[in-house]
Amino acid sequence: MMDKLEQLREVLYGHSQLLIIPHNDPDPDAIASAVGLQYLVAEMFGIKAQIRYRGIIGWAENRALVRYLKHPLHKLKHKKINQDIPLALIDTQPGAGNNPL
């Protein structure tokens, strides 16, 4: 069985970008997981990843975490997502209703 890192490498092979989308209104576990994946793909595969979310980062603690991490998350401004760029959902899944898909 192929290990998870090799599976990720295979999925991202030939791509230079990745779009990471946590659930709407990301909380600390979604934020940390997204930042962790962003770091992993940059360090392991040389892939530039953007973290985009729809909703708000409302709780003061969550906003403080984003400030502490130097604002790695950005609002998803476009309704349509570029399907040429691979997409990673963090702390959500398609059809769950808490993400922009």
C-alpha positions in Angstrom: 0.0 0.0 0.0 1.3 3.4 -1.0 1.8 5.7 2.0 -0.2 8.9 2.3 2.7 11.2 1.4 3.4 9.3 -1.8 -0.3 9.5 -2.7 -0.2 13.3 -2.1 2.9 13.5 -4.3 1.2 11.6 -7.1 -2.0 13.7 -6.9 0.0 16.9 -7.1 2.5 15.8 -9.7 2.9 18.3 -12.5 1.1 21.1 -10.6 2.8 24.2 -9.2 -0.2 25.5 -7.2 -2.7 24.2 -4.7 -5.9 25.8 -3.4 -6.6 24.9 0.2 -10.1 25.5 1.5 -11.1 25.1 5.1 -14.7 25.1 6.1 -16.6 28.5 6.1 -15.8 30.4 9.3 -12.5 28.6 10.0 -11.7 27.7 13.6 -8.3 26.9 15.1 -8.1 23.3 14.0 -9.1 24.2 10.4 -6.7 27.1 10.4 -3.8 25.0 11.8 -4.5 22.1 9.4 -4.6 24.4 6.4 -1.4 26.1 7.4 0.3 22.8 8.0 -0.7 21.5 4.6 0.5 24.7 3.0 3.9 24.3 4.7 4.1 20.6 3.8 3.5 21.0 0.1 5.9 23.9 -0.1 8.7 22.1 1.7 8.2 18.7 0.2 7.1 19.4 -3.3 7.9 23.1 -4.0 4.2 23.8 -4.6 2.8 27.3 -3.8 -0.5 26.9 -1.9 -3.1 29.5 -1.1 -5.6 29.2 1.7 -8.9 30.7 0.9 -12.2 30.7 2.9 -15.7 31.9 2.6 -17.4 33.3 5.6 -15.8 35.1 8.6 -13.2 34.6 11.2 -15.4 35.9 14.0 -14.1 34.7 17.3 -11.4 37.0 18.8 -9.2 34.0 19.6 -9.4 32.9 15.9 -8.5 36.3 14.6 -5.6 36.4 17.1 -4.3 33.1 15.7 -4.5 34.4 12.1 -2.6 37.6 13.1 0.0 35.5 15.0 0.4 33.4 11.8 0.9 36.6 9.8 -2.5 36.3 7.9 -2.1 33.1 5.9 -5.8 32.9 5.1 -7.6 35.1 2.6 -11.2 35.6 1.6 -12.4 33.6 -1.4 -13.6 36.5 -3.6 -14.7 34.6 -6.7 -17.8 32.5 -6.8 -16.2 30.2 -9.4 -13.2 28.2 -8.4 -10.5 27.6 -11.0 -10.7 23.8 -11.8 -7.3 23.7 -13.3 -5.7 24.0 -9.8 -5.9 21.1 -7.4 -8.1 21.7 -4.4 -7.7 20.4 -0.9 -10.6 20.6 1.5 -9.7 20.9 5.2 -12.1 20.1 8.0 -15.0 19.8 5.6 -16.2 17.7 2.7 -18.1 18.2 -0.5 -21.8 18.4 0.0 -21.5 19.3 3.7 -22.8 22.8 3.1 -20.1 24.5 5.2 -17.7 25.2 2.3 -18.0 27.2 -1.0 -18.3 24.2 -3.2 
